[in-house]
């Protein structure tokens, strides 16, 4: 799910048991695409394990460039209480 903060967008997602067993224990990285921003742009972000739930990973997107600022502005204008996958 999305959580919009003044400092950026916080994403939380469930990961599979396989990912938990085979992936890095404390994080890793993933590529993110928001088609409503640009279908052709994928951006790499660090994954962080949720300390309260090891089956979840989190991403924080700070508005530091054009694409990340567009993500924040878009999420502020949308209903962001929805799942991501």
C-alpha positions in Angstrom: 0.0 0.0 0.0 1.0 3.6 -0.4 1.4 6.1 2.4 1.9 9.7 1.3 4.1 11.8 3.6 5.2 15.4 3.2 8.7 14.1 2.7 7.8 11.4 0.1 5.9 8.2 -0.7 6.3 5.1 1.5 5.3 1.8 -0.1 4.8 -1.4 1.8 4.3 -4.8 0.1 4.1 -8.4 1.0 6.8 -10.7 -0.3 6.6 -14.4 -0.8 8.1 -17.1 1.4 10.5 -17.9 -1.4 11.7 -14.3 -1.5 12.2 -14.2 2.2 14.3 -17.5 2.1 16.3 -16.7 -1.0 16.6 -12.9 -0.9 18.8 -10.7 1.2 17.6 -10.9 4.8 17.5 -7.1 5.4 16.5 -5.7 2.0 17.7 -5.8 -1.6 16.4 -3.7 -4.4 13.5 -3.6 -6.9 12.5 -1.7 -9.9 9.4 0.4 -9.8 7.2 1.7 -12.6 4.2 3.9 -12.3 2.4 3.7 -15.7 0.4 6.8 -14.9 3.7 8.8 -14.7 5.5 7.1 -17.6 5.1 3.5 -18.9 8.7 3.4 -20.1 10.5 4.5 -16.9 11.6 2.0 -14.3 13.6 3.2 -11.3 15.6 1.2 -8.8 14.9 1.6 -5.1 16.3 -0.1 -2.0 14.0 -2.5 -0.2 13.9 -2.5 3.6 12.5 -5.2 5.8 9.6 -4.1 7.9 10.9 -4.5 11.5 7.4 -5.4 12.7 6.6 -7.9 9.9 9.4 -9.8 8.2 7.1 -10.8 5.4 6.9 -7.2 4.2 9.3 -5.0 2.4 9.2 -1.2 2.3 10.4 1.4 -0.2 10.7 5.1 0.4 10.6 7.5 -2.6 11.9 11.0 -1.7 11.0 13.7 -4.2 14.5 14.5 -5.5 14.1 14.5 -9.3 11.5 15.1 -11.9 10.1 11.5 -11.9 10.1 11.2 -8.1 8.4 14.6 -7.7 5.8 13.5 -10.2 5.2 10.4 -8.2 4.6 12.4 -5.0 2.4 14.9 -6.7 0.3 12.1 -8.4 0.0 10.2 -5.1 -1.1 13.3 -3.2 -3.9 13.8 -5.8 -5.1 10.2 -5.9 -6.8 7.7 -3.5 -3.6 5.9 -2.4 -5.3 3.4 -0.2 -4.9 0.5 -2.6 -2.7 -2.6 -3.0 0.4 -2.6 -5.2 1.9 -5.5 -7.1 
